[in-house]
Amino acid sequence: MAETTAPTTLDPQGSGYFADRFAWQLAYECLLTTTPDGKVEPALASGYERSADGLTYTFELKPNVKFHNGETLTADDVVHTFTRLKDSPDGIDEALFPTHTETVAKGPTTVEFKLKSPDAGFVNNMANPLVWGCAVMSKKAATSGNPAVTMVGTGPWKQESYRANSELKLTRNGDYWGTKTKSDRLNILYVPNISTQVSNLQAEKVDLIFPDVAGSKALSGSDKITVDKAATDSTIFLQVNNLTKPFDNLKVRQALALALDRDALAQQAYSGAARASVYIPPSVTWAPAPAELPHSTQNIEKAKQLLGEAGFPNGFSTSLMYLSGYDGGTNDLVAAMQDQLAKVGIKIELEPLEVGAWGDKLVNAKYALSWNAQSYYSNPYQYVQPAAGRQGPVPDSLQKLLDAALTAESQEAYQQALIAVEKEEAELVYPTITLLATDMFVAYKKGLTGVAVPPSQSRTFLSQVGRG
C-alpha cells in the first residue's frame, strides 16, 4: 500500500503529528480501545475499576500478552511507558492526561493510575485507536534500543525493516494475543504525490491507496479497482472571537450560526465528500445531530431578525482568515460561507494566510472569524473544550457544565454531561461553530477483502485485509 506522509519518528511518544500515528498503530496497542461507533472496549487490559472519588483507576492486564521481542507484558512495562510519557517533547502527557500524577505497579499484572483531580475523559484517552499517548511500550526495548527507528509493541504486525521516508515493511506477529492478520506481510511505500500513487495503483505496483477527491474520480471508472468513500471524524469549524465587536453580542453570534447551511457547504466545497456536523461528530451515535441543537439549522429570516435586534438591521462587515489551500475544499468552503453570510447582510472579507501568520493570529486572538480544522479525538470532551487565549472567558453557565462532565462517574453519565455541554455551546455559539465532518477515500484492487476505514482513520483495519 502507499501512504502520502512518512512518519517523522517511529517512537509513539515522540511526535504530535496526526500522520505519524498511522505507522504506530500497526505495531502498538493501548490498555483499552474505541470502536468505530465510539464505545470503549478492553484491549491489553481485561478491564478497569474507578475509585469512588474518581482519583484512582486500576487496570488488570490480560495474561500472556507478548511483545515483538518475546518479552511478556507486565505492569512494569506500563509503569515505564507512562513515566516515560511525561518527558514527551510535544507535551502529549499534559495534552491527554493533565490530571495524571503517578503510575504504580500493584502486582505483576495490576496497574494503578493516580490523578490529582477527577477526569472522566481519562478512560477515553486510554482507549485511543490511533494509540496516541496510550501506546504501551516494552521497558526492555525502550531502554536498550532506539524506539525512533524500531517499533517493539504487542500489535498484530511486527516490524521487519524501515527506510526513512521510503518504506516500512511489516510481517504477521505469530504470537499475537488477538485475531491474527489475514495477510502474512504488509509493505508501506511513502509516496508524497497522489498522482503517482494513482498511477502505481493502476499499474498494479501497489494494492491500496488513500486518494484525494481528484484521484478518486480518476480511478472510479476502472474495472480492476474499487473506490470507497469513508466517513471520518475530522471536522471543519468556524472560530468566533467574542472579544471583538460585534461578536461580543450573543444575538450576532446566533445570527451568524443561523445563516449557515451545512449541507450546502458540503456539496459546494467538497463535492459531497463531507457531512453536516456539530461539536461532537456524527459517527458518535449517542451525540445529538444538528437538527437537535439550537442555532444549528439554517434560518435566514430568524438570522436577520436577530441582527436587527442587535442593532445591525443592515448587517455589518468583518473578516475571515484561513489557511489557503489547506486541502481540496478549503478555498471553496470559505467562498461558499462568504456567499451564505451575505444573504443575511454579513459581508465577509476573506483573508488567506500562511500557516505561521494564521497560527500566530489565532493563539493571540487577533482575528474576528477564523476557519479551523481538527482531527479525530478519542475523548469527546476535546471536541467541546474551549481553547484558552483564543477568545474571551468561558461563560459561567458553560464552565459549570464542563466541570460537571469531568466528575461523571460512568461513561453513560459522561456522555449525558457532554450532551448538556454541547447544547449550551450551541445556545451561546461559543467557542466555535462546527460545520462539517469530512470524508476520505480508499482505492484498492478488486479482490481485496476487509477494507473498512473507521471514522478515526485508524489503519488497524489493515490487519484484516486479504485476497479473496
C-alpha positions as CSV (number, residue, x, y, z in Angstrom):
1,M,0.0,0.0,0.0
2,A,1.0,3.6,-0.2
3,E,0.8,6.5,2.3
4,T,1.3,10.1,1.4
5,T,3.3,11.2,4.5
6,A,6.2,9.3,6.1
7,P,6.4,9.2,9.9
8,T,8.8,11.7,11.4
9,T,9.6,9.1,14.1
10,L,8.5,5.6,15.0
11,D,8.5,6.5,18.7
12,P,4.9,6.6,19.7
13,Q,5.7,9.2,22.3
14,G,7.9,11.3,20.1
15,S,5.5,13.4,18.0
16,G,2.2,15.1,18.0
17,Y,1.7,14.8,14.2
18,F,-1.5,13.1,13.2
19,A,0.0,11.2,10.2
20,D,2.8,9.7,12.4
21,R,0.2,7.6,14.2
22,F,-0.7,5.6,11.1
23,A,2.6,3.6,11.5
24,W,2.5,3.4,15.3
25,Q,-1.0,1.8,15.4
26,L,0.1,-1.1,13.3
27,A,2.6,-2.3,16.0
28,Y,1.5,-0.7,19.3
29,E,-1.7,-1.1,21.3
30,C,-3.3,0.5,24.4
31,L,-4.9,-0.9,27.5
32,L,-8.3,0.0,26.0
33,T,-9.6,0.8,22.5
34,T,-12.5,2.6,21.0
35,T,-14.9,1.0,18.5
36,P,-16.0,2.9,15.3
37,D,-19.2,3.9,17.0
38,G,-17.5,5.4,20.0
39,K,-17.7,2.6,22.6
40,V,-14.7,2.0,24.9
41,E,-13.6,-1.7,25.0
42,P,-10.8,-3.7,26.6
43,A,-7.5,-4.2,24.6
44,L,-4.4,-5.1,26.6
45,A,-6.3,-4.8,29.8
46,S,-9.2,-7.1,30.6
47,G,-10.9,-4.3,32.4
48,Y,-10.5,-1.5,34.9
49,E,-12.0,-0.1,38.2
50,R,-12.6,3.5,39.1
51,S,-12.4,4.6,42.7
52,A,-15.4,6.3,44.3
53,D,-13.6,9.7,44.4
54,G,-12.5,9.4,40.7
55,L,-8.8,9.8,41.6
56,T,-7.6,6.2,41.0
57,Y,-8.0,3.8,38.0
58,T,-6.9,0.2,38.4
59,F,-6.3,-1.9,35.3
60,E,-5.8,-5.7,35.2
61,L,-3.6,-6.8,32.3
62,K,-4.6,-9.7,30.0
63,P,-2.4,-12.7,30.7
64,N,0.4,-14.0,28.3
65,V,0.5,-11.0,26.0
66,K,3.8,-10.9,24.2
67,F,5.9,-8.0,22.9
68,H,7.5,-8.5,19.5
69,N,10.9,-9.2,21.3
70,G,9.3,-12.1,23.1
71,E,9.0,-10.4,26.4
72,T,5.7,-10.9,28.3
73,L,3.7,-7.7,29.0
74,T,3.8,-6.8,32.8
75,A,2.8,-4.0,35.0
76,D,6.4,-2.7,34.9
77,D,6.1,-2.1,31.2
78,V,3.0,0.0,31.7
79,V,4.6,2.0,34.5
80,H,7.7,2.6,32.4
81,T,5.5,3.7,29.5
82,F,3.6,6.3,31.3
83,T,6.6,7.5,33.3
84,R,8.5,8.0,30.0
85,L,5.5,9.8,28.5
86,K,5.9,12.7,31.0
87,D,9.1,13.6,29.1
88,S,7.4,13.6,25.7
89,P,8.9,16.5,23.6
90,D,5.4,17.5,22.4
91,G,3.7,17.5,25.8
92,I,1.5,14.6,24.9
93,D,1.1,13.7,28.6
94,E,-0.2,17.2,29.5
95,A,-2.5,17.3,26.5
96,L,-4.2,14.0,27.1
97,F,-3.7,13.3,30.8
98,P,-3.5,16.7,32.5
99,T,-4.5,15.4,36.0
100,H,-2.4,12.2,35.9
101,T,0.3,12.2,38.6
102,E,1.6,8.7,39.0
103,T,1.5,5.1,37.7
104,V,2.2,2.3,40.1
105,A,2.5,-1.5,39.7
106,K,0.4,-3.2,42.3
107,G,1.5,-6.7,41.2
108,P,2.8,-8.4,38.0
109,T,-0.4,-7.7,36.1
110,T,-2.1,-4.9,38.1
111,V,-1.5,-1.2,37.4
112,E,-2.8,1.8,39.3
113,F,-3.1,5.3,37.8
114,K,-3.4,8.2,40.2
115,L,-5.0,11.5,39.3
116,K,-4.9,14.8,41.2
117,S,-8.4,15.7,40.2
118,P,-11.3,13.7,38.5
119,D,-11.1,13.4,34.8
120,A,-14.0,11.3,33.3
121,G,-12.2,11.5,29.9
122,F,-9.2,9.7,31.2
123,V,-10.6,6.3,30.1
124,N,-11.3,7.7,26.6
125,N,-7.8,8.9,26.1
126,M,-6.5,5.5,27.3
127,A,-8.6,4.0,24.5
128,N,-7.3,5.9,21.5
129,P,-7.4,3.6,18.4
130,L,-4.6,5.8,16.9
131,V,-2.6,4.8,20.1
132,W,-1.6,8.4,20.6
133,G,-0.4,8.9,24.2
134,C,-1.5,5.4,25.3
135,A,0.7,3.0,23.3
136,V,2.2,0.5,25.7
137,M,6.0,0.0,25.2
138,S,8.4,-2.7,26.2
139,K,10.6,-1.4,29.0
140,K,13.5,-3.6,27.8
141,A,13.2,-2.4,24.2
142,A,12.7,1.2,25.0
143,T,15.7,1.3,27.3
144,S,18.1,-0.8,25.3
145,G,17.1,0.1,21.7
146,N,16.1,3.1,19.7
147,P,12.3,3.5,19.5
148,A,12.6,6.3,16.9
149,V,13.5,3.7,14.3
150,T,12.3,0.4,15.7
151,M,8.8,-0.4,16.9
152,V,8.5,-3.1,19.6
153,G,4.9,-3.4,20.6
154,T,2.2,-6.0,21.1
155,G,0.3,-5.4,17.9
156,P,-0.7,-7.8,15.1
157,W,2.1,-6.5,12.8
158,K,5.8,-6.9,13.6
159,Q,8.4,-4.5,12.1
160,E,10.8,-6.2,9.7
161,S,12.6,-3.2,8.3
162,Y,12.4,0.6,7.8
163,R,13.9,3.0,5.3
164,A,13.1,6.5,6.4
165,N,10.9,8.4,4.0
166,S,10.8,5.4,1.7
167,E,9.4,2.1,3.0
168,L,8.2,0.3,6.1
169,K,8.0,-3.5,6.0
170,L,5.9,-5.5,8.5
171,T,5.2,-9.2,9.0
172,R,2.5,-11.1,10.8
173,N,3.0,-11.4,14.5
174,G,2.7,-15.1,15.1
175,D,2.5,-14.6,18.8
176,Y,-0.3,-12.1,18.7
177,W,-2.8,-12.4,21.6
178,G,-5.8,-11.5,19.4
179,T,-7.0,-12.2,15.9
180,K,-4.0,-12.7,13.6
181,T,-3.5,-10.8,10.4
182,K,-5.2,-12.1,7.2
183,S,-2.0,-11.4,5.2
184,D,1.5,-12.5,6.1
185,R,3.1,-9.2,5.1
186,L,2.3,-5.5,4.9
187,N,4.7,-3.2,2.9
188,I,4.0,0.5,3.1
189,L,5.6,2.8,0.5
190,Y,5.8,6.5,1.2
191,V,4.8,8.4,-1.9
192,P,4.1,12.1,-1.4
193,N,2.5,12.7,-4.8
194,I,-1.1,11.5,-5.0
195,S,-1.0,11.3,-8.8
196,T,2.0,8.9,-8.6
197,Q,0.0,6.8,-6.1
198,V,-2.9,6.7,-8.6
199,S,-0.6,5.6,-11.4
200,N,1.1,3.0,-9.2
201,L,-2.3,1.5,-8.3
202,Q,-3.4,1.5,-12.0
203,A,-0.1,-0.2,-12.9
204,E,-0.6,-2.8,-10.0
205,K,2.6,-1.7,-8.3
206,V,0.6,-1.2,-5.1
207,D,-2.7,-2.7,-3.9
208,L,-4.2,0.1,-1.8
209,I,-4.0,3.9,-1.5
210,F,-5.9,6.8,0.1
211,P,-6.5,9.2,-2.8
212,D,-7.9,12.7,-2.7
213,V,-11.2,13.7,-4.5
214,A,-9.5,14.1,-7.9
215,G,-7.6,10.8,-7.5
216,S,-10.8,9.0,-6.6
217,K,-12.6,10.4,-9.7
218,A,-9.7,9.3,-11.9
219,L,-9.9,5.7,-10.5
220,S,-13.7,5.4,-10.3
221,G,-14.2,4.1,-13.8
222,S,-11.7,1.2,-13.6
223,D,-13.0,-2.4,-13.7
224,K,-9.9,-3.5,-11.7
225,I,-10.1,-1.0,-8.9
226,T,-12.7,-0.4,-6.1
227,V,-13.1,3.1,-4.7
228,D,-14.9,3.6,-1.4
229,K,-15.8,6.8,0.5
230,A,-15.2,6.6,4.2
231,A,-16.8,9.0,6.7
232,T,-14.3,10.4,9.2
233,D,-14.5,12.3,12.4
234,S,-12.1,15.1,11.2
235,T,-14.1,18.3,11.5
236,I,-14.0,21.8,10.0
237,F,-15.3,24.7,12.1
238,L,-15.6,28.4,12.3
239,Q,-13.8,30.0,15.3
240,V,-15.6,33.1,16.6
241,N,-13.6,35.7,18.6
242,N,-16.1,37.1,21.1
243,L,-13.5,39.6,22.2
244,T,-14.1,41.6,19.0
245,K,-17.2,43.6,18.1
246,P,-19.8,42.8,17.1
247,F,-19.2,39.1,18.1
248,D,-19.3,40.1,21.8
249,N,-23.1,40.3,21.2
250,L,-24.9,36.9,21.7
251,K,-27.6,37.7,19.1
252,V,-24.9,38.5,16.5
253,R,-23.3,35.1,17.1
254,Q,-26.6,33.3,17.0
255,A,-27.4,35.1,13.7
256,L,-24.0,34.0,12.3
257,A,-24.8,30.4,13.1
258,L,-28.3,30.5,11.7
259,A,-27.0,31.9,8.4
260,L,-25.0,28.8,7.6
261,D,-26.4,25.8,5.6
262,R,-24.0,22.9,6.4
263,D,-25.4,20.5,3.8
264,A,-25.0,23.1,1.1
265,L,-21.4,23.8,2.3
266,A,-20.6,20.1,2.0
267,Q,-21.8,20.0,-1.6
268,Q,-20.2,23.2,-2.7
269,A,-16.8,22.8,-1.1
270,Y,-16.3,19.0,-1.0
271,S,-18.5,17.7,-3.8
272,G,-20.5,15.8,-1.2
273,A,-17.4,14.3,0.5
274,A,-18.4,15.7,3.8
275,R,-21.4,15.7,6.2
276,A,-23.1,18.3,8.4
277,S,-21.7,18.2,11.9
278,V,-21.9,19.9,15.2
279,Y,-19.4,19.8,18.0
280,I,-19.3,16.0,18.5
281,P,-19.1,14.3,15.1
282,P,-22.0,12.3,13.6
283,S,-20.3,8.9,13.9
284,V,-20.6,9.1,17.7
285,T,-24.0,7.5,17.9
286,W,-25.1,9.0,21.3
287,A,-24.3,12.6,20.3
288,P,-27.0,15.0,19.0
289,A,-27.5,15.7,15.3
290,P,-27.5,19.4,14.0
291,A,-31.3,19.5,14.0
292,E,-31.4,18.7,17.7
293,L,-29.3,21.6,18.7
294,P,-30.2,25.3,18.8
295,H,-28.9,27.6,16.0
296,S,-27.6,24.7,14.1
297,T,-30.0,24.6,11.2
298,Q,-30.2,27.5,8.6
299,N,-32.9,30.1,9.2
300,I,-32.3,33.2,7.2
301,E,-35.3,35.1,8.5
302,K,-34.5,34.5,12.1
303,A,-30.9,35.5,11.5
304,K,-32.0,38.8,10.0
305,Q,-34.4,39.4,12.9
306,L,-31.6,38.8,15.5
307,L,-29.2,41.1,13.6
308,G,-31.9,43.8,13.7
309,E,-32.5,43.3,17.5
310,A,-28.7,43.5,18.0
311,G,-28.6,46.9,16.2
312,F,-27.5,45.8,12.8
313,P,-30.6,45.9,10.6
314,N,-28.4,46.4,7.5
315,G,-25.8,43.9,8.6
316,F,-22.1,44.6,9.0
317,S,-18.6,43.9,7.6
318,T,-15.9,41.6,9.0
319,S,-13.1,39.4,8.0
320,L,-12.5,35.6,7.9
321,M,-8.9,34.3,8.0
322,Y,-8.0,30.8,6.7
323,L,-5.1,28.6,5.6
324,S,-5.1,29.0,1.8
325,G,-5.0,25.6,0.0
326,Y,-5.1,23.6,3.3
327,D,-6.9,20.8,1.4
328,G,-9.0,20.4,-1.7
329,G,-12.1,22.1,-0.2
330,T,-10.9,24.9,2.0
331,N,-10.8,27.7,-0.6
332,D,-14.2,26.6,-1.9
333,L,-15.6,26.3,1.6
334,V,-14.7,29.9,2.7
335,A,-16.1,31.3,-0.6
336,A,-19.4,29.4,0.0
337,M,-19.6,30.7,3.5
338,Q,-19.0,34.2,2.2
339,D,-22.0,33.8,-0.1
340,Q,-24.3,32.4,2.6
341,L,-23.4,35.1,5.2
342,A,-24.0,37.8,2.6
343,K,-27.7,36.7,2.4
344,V,-28.3,38.0,5.9
345,G,-26.1,41.1,5.5
346,I,-22.8,39.9,7.0
347,K,-20.2,40.9,4.5
348,I,-17.0,38.9,4.7
349,E,-13.5,39.9,3.5
350,L,-11.6,36.7,3.0
351,E,-8.0,36.7,4.4
352,P,-5.8,33.8,3.1
353,L,-2.7,33.3,5.3
354,E,0.4,31.1,5.5
355,V,0.4,28.7,8.5
356,G,2.8,30.8,10.6
357,A,0.8,34.0,10.3
358,W,-2.5,32.2,10.7
359,G,-1.4,30.4,13.8
360,D,0.0,33.5,15.5
361,K,-3.2,35.4,15.0
362,L,-5.3,32.5,16.3
363,V,-3.4,31.9,19.5
364,N,-3.2,35.6,20.3
365,A,-6.9,36.2,19.5
366,K,-6.0,38.8,16.8
367,Y,-8.9,37.9,14.4
368,A,-12.6,38.2,14.1
369,L,-13.6,34.9,12.4
370,S,-11.2,32.0,11.5
371,W,-11.6,28.8,9.6
372,N,-10.1,25.9,11.5
373,A,-9.8,22.1,11.3
374,Q,-9.2,19.3,13.8
375,S,-8.5,15.5,13.5
376,Y,-10.1,12.7,15.4
377,Y,-10.3,12.7,19.2
378,S,-11.0,9.5,21.2
379,N,-12.1,11.7,24.1
380,P,-15.3,13.6,23.0
381,Y,-14.6,16.2,25.7
382,Q,-11.8,17.6,23.4
383,Y,-14.4,18.4,20.7
384,V,-16.2,20.8,23.1
385,Q,-13.3,22.1,25.2
386,P,-12.6,25.8,24.7
387,A,-9.1,26.8,23.7
388,A,-7.6,29.2,26.3
389,G,-6.4,32.5,25.0
390,R,-8.1,32.4,21.6
391,Q,-11.3,34.0,22.7
392,G,-13.0,35.6,25.7
393,P,-13.5,33.9,29.1
394,V,-15.6,30.8,29.3
395,P,-19.2,31.8,30.4
396,D,-20.0,30.6,33.9
397,S,-23.0,28.6,32.8
398,L,-20.8,26.6,30.4
399,Q,-17.9,26.2,32.8
400,K,-20.2,24.6,35.4
401,L,-21.3,22.0,32.8
402,L,-17.7,21.4,31.7
403,D,-16.7,20.8,35.3
404,A,-19.6,18.5,35.9
405,A,-18.6,16.4,32.9
406,L,-15.2,15.8,34.3
407,T,-16.6,14.4,37.5
408,A,-19.0,12.0,35.9
409,E,-18.9,8.6,37.5
410,S,-19.6,6.4,34.4
411,Q,-19.3,6.5,30.6
412,E,-23.0,6.9,30.3
413,A,-23.1,9.8,32.8
414,Y,-20.1,11.3,30.9
415,Q,-21.9,11.2,27.6
416,Q,-25.1,12.8,29.1
417,A,-22.9,15.5,30.6
418,L,-21.2,16.2,27.3
419,I,-24.6,16.5,25.6
420,A,-25.5,19.2,28.1
421,V,-22.3,21.0,27.3
422,E,-22.9,20.7,23.6
423,K,-26.4,22.2,23.9
424,E,-25.1,25.1,26.0
425,E,-22.3,25.8,23.5
426,A,-24.8,25.8,20.6
427,E,-27.0,28.2,22.5
428,L,-24.1,30.6,23.3
429,V,-22.5,30.0,19.9
430,Y,-19.2,29.6,21.8
431,P,-16.4,28.6,21.3
432,T,-16.9,27.6,17.7
433,I,-19.5,26.8,15.0
434,T,-18.7,23.3,13.9
435,L,-19.7,22.8,10.2
436,L,-18.6,19.6,8.6
437,A,-17.1,16.2,9.2
438,T,-15.0,15.4,6.2
439,D,-14.9,12.1,4.2
440,M,-11.8,10.3,2.8
441,F,-11.4,7.8,0.0
442,V,-9.7,4.4,-0.2
443,A,-8.9,2.8,-3.5
444,Y,-7.8,-0.8,-3.8
445,K,-7.5,-3.8,-6.2
446,K,-10.7,-5.7,-6.8
447,G,-10.5,-9.0,-4.9
448,L,-9.2,-7.5,-1.7
449,T,-11.5,-8.0,1.3
450,G,-11.7,-6.5,4.7
451,V,-11.2,-2.8,3.6
452,A,-13.1,-0.8,6.2
453,V,-11.8,2.6,7.2
454,P,-13.2,3.7,10.6
455,P,-14.1,7.3,11.5
456,S,-10.8,7.7,13.3
457,Q,-9.0,6.9,10.1
458,S,-7.1,4.3,12.0
459,R,-5.1,1.8,9.8
460,T,-5.7,-1.1,12.2
461,F,-8.3,-2.5,9.7
462,L,-5.3,-3.4,7.5
463,S,-4.8,-6.5,9.7
464,Q,-8.0,-8.0,8.3
465,V,-7.4,-7.1,4.6
466,G,-6.8,-10.2,2.5
467,R,-7.1,-11.5,-1.0
468,G,-10.3,-13.3,-2.0
